Amino acid sequence: MGANVLAIAYNKRTHRCGEPRSTDLDKPILLTGWVNSTRDHGGLTFVDLRDHTGIIQLQVNPEHGVAAHETARSLHNEDVIAVEGKVISRGDRINPKLATGEIEIEVTAMDVLSRSDALPFQVNDEFDANEDLCLRHRFLHLRRPEMQDIFRLRSRVGRAIREHFHAEGFVEIETPFLTKSTPEGARDYLVPSRIRSGAFYALPQSPQIFKQLLMVAGFDRYAQLVRCFRDEDLRADRQPEFTQLDMEMAFVQRDDVMIMVEGCVQRIFRDGLGIEVPVPFPRISEHEAMERFGVDRPDTRYAMELCEITEQVKASDFRVFNSAIEAGGVVKCLVAKGGESLTRKVLDGLTEQIKGIGGSGMPYTKVIKSDAGVEFSTGIAKFIKPICADLCKHVGAEAGDLIVFMPGNYADVCKYLHFVRTKLAQTLDLIPKDRWDLLWVVDFPLVVWDEEEQRWFSTHHPFTAPLDDDLHLLETDPGKVRDKAYDLVLNGIEMAGGSIRIHNTEVQKKVFALLGIGEEEAKEKFEFLLDALRFGAPPHGGIAFGFDRWIMLLADAQSLREVIAFPKTQRAVCPLTGAPSDVADEQLDELFLKVKAPPKS
């Protein structure tokens, strides 16, 4: 067969590589795919052929095709080939690791459709490459079965979301990518305007205002899987461009939105993983979450809840506790079941980690058996020995447990004990595998006071509606006003956040005033929304999902970079394309821009 003459009509393939089974024995077959590996056994050559559906073994025997056998012996990994032959049994040579392991293909003809150069890393089971190399050759990395599985999961979940909202009467509407900069929260990505020199668009951090306008416009229900952009420092769960589910509903209260979202999440798990999750999801207030877990996104897969012991330790002689209480602080603790087994080295290491995030230390003690029942041992045992029995009874501690204490102001105590709780759960292997704990956190404070700036800030955003029962406190005691927000938490990670919006112009003005946003600033930033509220705005609310984060958890990936087809590095660089890159002076001249050299370090 000539090098440029193909005998096989590869576009007429009969199966994909992972599809043939023993029920296809003796049937003619035409396959295409990538060479995963080859094995030359003298008279016979075996080729493992791969595509997105799986791997199948080819048996190439010169008795059934001399040309095909010569071609097979010349193959390299990742060559693209087409083969013809028939399905035969592997007899007692079954490979239980493959879905096609009971059969193989007896090849009669083979064409090489494309040759592969030497690989920077292997795509098969011999894979060994660092992340930078994988991102530089992302098209190769995406060929790996594990990566194929992730993006097919992503596709299934995206389809499930769209089908759910379509069935519920939602309209999908594209919102603008070129919009107005409103520098709140993360930095905007700015796009210079060629038509209006010196003016800039911003890429949207969220379609928040536009989806509210769509409710004012009377669309009633809107949903969109949309790209958003934030110019912020990156972490494992951050990317400069990301996908989110954006949804809004008119004439609803928060229960209506939460029930709709629960149905969507059920569909995500059913279509994505084949798992049924029960509804309704548990609901707890932000205050209860902080009291029990020290954080407003609690992981409820394991116990070890926080317990306040301020009154109980007042009788102790431990000066660290007494000083915190005298300063108006609290003392809380948590009980780690079986924690007595932890070595001093482990506990000292955890103490250093606490200091690394701003804490002063980690008082602890162990509970052991004694003639009197139980007693404290190690750590601060000698300071709290007299209150051992009462304290153990109050917190439910038994022999073999570890008690970790934290004195200080309420916010710091919650922060550090949440950190300890998470670390101890990992160390003691208390986190169940393959368990999905979903819950809603509600009744957040509408605003929080910033001591440094001496002003109120929105807990969520300035369009979040206050609870009706708390409206009378808005001007007299704003710190006690709760909002109509709701966060969806999965295994200790915030997965979605939303709220009922302010639809009343007067209430919106009061919230702006509380946040220090004057009439001129409000008009400059939000004039189009405020105008819309004046012309018959319905009560409305919605939510936004971090779509990439959902895929990361469902796929058990370690980073968002694994679940985004062409991601950026932690320096916001694309190793594949080299973006961001310099542009020609002519392009800058068209935009009336000049690049200023950064200051020398």
JOMOPE-V39383 format. One record per residue. N is the residue number from 1. RES is the residue in one small letter. PSI is psi in whole degrees, -180 to 180 (none if undefined). Layout:
# JOMOPE-V39383
N|RES|PSI  N|RES|PSI
This chain:
# JOMOPE-V39383
1|m|132  2|g|157  3|a|-31  4|n|7  5|v|120  6|l|130  7|a|-19  8|i|128  9|a|83  10|y|-24  11|n|-4  12|k|27  13|r|144  14|t|-28  15|h|163  16|r|165  17|c|-34  18|g|6  19|e|-38  20|p|146  21|r|178  22|s|-20  23|t|-10  24|d|10  25|l|136  26|d|3  27|k|144  28|p|150  29|i|146  30|l|121  31|l|154  32|t|157  33|g|-166  34|w|144  35|v|116  36|n|-37  37|s|160  38|t|152  39|r|119  40|d|113  41|h|40  42|g|-99  43|g|-31  44|l|145  45|t|132  46|f|135  47|v|130  48|d|117  49|l|137  50|r|140  51|d|-166  52|h|-14  53|t|-16  54|g|-162  55|i|142  56|i|146  57|q|133  58|l|135  59|q|118  60|v|110  61|n|127  62|p|-22  63|e|-23  64|h|-3  65|g|99  66|v|-47  67|a|-42  68|a|-39  69|h|-40  70|e|-42  71|t|-43  72|a|-38  73|r|-15  74|s|-2  75|l|151  76|h|159  77|n|137  78|e|6  79|d|147  80|v|126  81|i|162  82|a|140  83|v|149  84|e|152  85|g|-154  86|k|159  87|v|129  88|i|162  89|s|147  90|r|4  91|g|-127  92|d|10  93|r|36  94|i|139  95|n|101  96|p|-11  97|k|-15  98|l|141  99|a|-26  100|t|18  101|g|-11  102|e|-14  103|i|170  104|e|173  105|i|123  106|e|107  107|v|133  108|t|-21  109|a|147  110|m|134  111|d|139  112|v|115  113|l|-28  114|s|135  115|r|147  116|s|136  117|d|173  118|a|135  119|l|142  120|p|-23  121|f|158  122|q|142  123|v|-17  124|n|-158  125|d|-10  126|e|13  127|f|130  128|d|101  129|a|149  130|n|168  131|e|-40  132|d|-42  133|l|-39  134|c|-42  135|l|-33  136|r|-37  137|h|52  138|r|-34  139|f|-30  140|l|-43  141|h|-37  142|l|-14  143|r|-21  144|r|140  145|p|-38  146|e|-40  147|m|-39  148|q|-42  149|d|-41  150|i|-46  151|f|-21  152|r|-33  153|l|-44  154|r|-42  155|s|-42  156|r|-42  157|v|-42  158|g|-42  159|r|-41  160|a|-41  161|i|-48  162|r|-43  163|e|-37  164|h|-51  165|f|-32  166|h|-44  167|a|-25  168|e|10  169|g|20  170|f|150  171|v|133  172|e|119  173|i|132  174|e|128  175|t|160  176|p|147  177|f|-27  178|l|110  179|t|-166  180|k|139  181|s|128  182|t|86  183|p|80  184|e|136  185|g|-129  186|a|161  187|r|145  188|d|149  189|y|125  190|l|143  191|v|115  192|p|146  193|s|128  194|r|-32  195|i|-41  196|r|95  197|s|136  198|g|-4  199|a|155  200|f|144  201|y|168  202|a|142  203|l|140  204|p|134  205|q|-23  206|s|149  207|p|27  208|q|-55  209|i|-39  210|f|-38  211|k|-29  212|q|-38  213|l|-34  214|l|-32  215|m|-41  216|v|-32  217|a|-9  218|g|16  219|f|-16  220|d|-51  221|r|124  222|y|140  223|a|144  224|q|136  225|l|112  226|v|147  227|r|138  228|c|165  229|f|135  230|r|128  231|d|77  232|e|165  233|d|141  234|l|151  235|r|-173  236|a|-31  237|d|30  238|r|140  239|q|151  240|p|-30  241|e|137  242|f|168  243|t|137  244|q|153  245|l|126  246|d|130  247|m|143  248|e|145  249|m|143  250|a|156  251|f|49  252|v|157  253|q|177  254|r|-32  255|d|-38  256|d|-43  257|v|-44  258|m|-40  259|i|-41  260|m|-42  261|v|-39  262|e|-39  263|g|-38  264|c|-44  265|v|-40  266|q|-44  267|r|-38  268|i|-49  269|f|-37  270|r|-49  271|d|-30  272|g|-45  273|l|-4  274|g|30  275|i|141  276|e|124  277|v|136  278|p|148  279|v|158  280|p|157  281|f|147  282|p|153  283|r|134  284|i|153  285|s|160  286|e|-38  287|h|-44  288|e|-39  289|a|-43  290|m|-41  291|e|-44  292|r|-32  293|f|-11  294|g|9  295|v|153  296|d|12  297|r|68  298|p|147  299|d|110  300|t|15  301|r|-15  302|y|162  303|a|-119  304|m|51  305|e|157  306|l|148  307|c|127  308|e|133  309|i|26  310|t|-47  311|e|-39  312|q|-35  313|v|-1  314|k|-27  315|a|-6  316|s|168  317|d|17  318|f|111  319|r|-33  320|v|-41  321|f|-47  322|n|-40  323|s|-41  324|a|-42  325|i|-42  326|e|-30  327|a|5  328|g|12  329|g|-169  330|v|167  331|v|124  332|k|164  333|c|170  334|l|152  335|v|120  336|a|107  337|k|129  338|g|7  339|g|-11  340|e|-23  341|s|-13  342|l|135  343|t|165  344|r|-35  345|k|-43  346|v|-46  347|l|-37  348|d|-37  349|g|-39  350|l|-38  351|t|-42  352|e|-35  353|q|-38  354|i|-43  355|k|-33  356|g|-23  357|i|16  358|g|-4  359|g|169  360|s|-8  361|g|-173  362|m|88  363|p|138  364|y|167  365|t|161  366|k|151  367|v|124  368|i|164  369|k|150  370|s|173  371|d|-32  372|a|-4  373|g|-80  374|v|158  375|e|165  376|f|149  377|s|139  378|t|174  379|g|-127  380|i|25  381|a|-44  382|k|-25  383|f|-26  384|i|15  385|k|-42  386|p|-23  387|i|17  388|c|-54  389|a|-48  390|d|-40  391|l|-45  392|c|-39  393|k|-41  394|h|-39  395|v|-2  396|g|32  397|a|142  398|e|170  399|a|134  400|g|-5  401|d|162  402|l|135  403|i|125  404|v|130  405|f|156  406|m|113  407|p|153  408|g|-166  409|n|157  410|y|-46  411|a|-44  412|d|-41  413|v|-45  414|c|-46  415|k|-49  416|y|-37  417|l|-33  418|h|-43  419|f|-46  420|v|-45  421|r|-46  422|t|-46  423|k|-42  424|l|-37  425|a|-40  426|q|-45  427|t|-40  428|l|4  429|d|50  430|l|-6  431|i|116  432|p|142  433|k|151  434|d|38  435|r|137  436|w|105  437|d|112  438|l|140  439|l|158  440|w|139  441|v|127  442|v|179  443|d|49  444|f|156  445|p|139  446|l|-40  447|v|156  448|v|146  449|w|131  450|d|111  451|e|-38  452|e|-45  453|e|-8  454|q|49  455|r|167  456|w|144  457|f|149  458|s|136  459|t|-38  460|h|-83  461|h|165  462|p|0  463|f|5  464|t|131  465|a|142  466|p|156  467|l|140  468|d|-39  469|d|-19  470|d|3  471|l|-34  472|h|-15  473|l|-4  474|l|-39  475|e|-21  476|t|-36  477|d|67  478|p|-25  479|g|-19  480|k|-1  481|v|126  482|r|157  483|d|175  484|k|38  485|a|163  486|y|128  487|d|136  488|l|125  489|v|135  490|l|116  491|n|40  492|g|10  493|i|131  494|e|119  495|m|-21  496|a|151  497|g|139  498|g|-177  499|s|163  500|i|135  501|r|161  502|i|123  503|h|0  504|n|124  505|t|-40  506|e|-42  507|v|-41  508|q|-40  509|k|-40  510|k|-40  511|v|-42  512|f|-45  513|a|-42  514|l|-36  515|l|2  516|g|19  517|i|106  518|g|173  519|e|-42  520|e|-45  521|e|-42  522|a|-41  523|k|-42  524|e|-42  525|k|-37  526|f|25  527|e|-42  528|f|-34  529|l|-44  530|l|-37  531|d|-43  532|a|-37  533|l|-20  534|r|-10  535|f|52  536|g|63  537|a|127  538|p|156  539|p|136  540|h|160  541|g|165  542|g|-161  543|i|161  544|a|133  545|f|139  546|g|94  547|f|-44  548|d|-38  549|r|-38  550|w|-45  551|i|-38  552|m|-43  553|l|-44  554|l|-34  555|a|-2  556|d|39  557|a|159  558|q|-15  559|s|152  560|l|-27  561|r|-24  562|e|-23  563|v|5  564|i|130  565|a|-47  566|f|80  567|p|172  568|k|160  569|t|-178  570|q|-10  571|r|16  572|a|35  573|v|144  574|c|103  575|p|-24  576|l|-50  577|t|-15  578|g|8  579|a|145  580|p|153  581|s|166  582|d|155  583|v|162  584|a|150  585|d|-33  586|e|-37  587|q|-40  588|l|-39  589|d|-39  590|e|-29  591|l|3  592|f|44  593|l|151  594|k|135  595|v|128  596|k|128  597|a|138  598|p|154  599|p|145  600|k|137  601|s|none
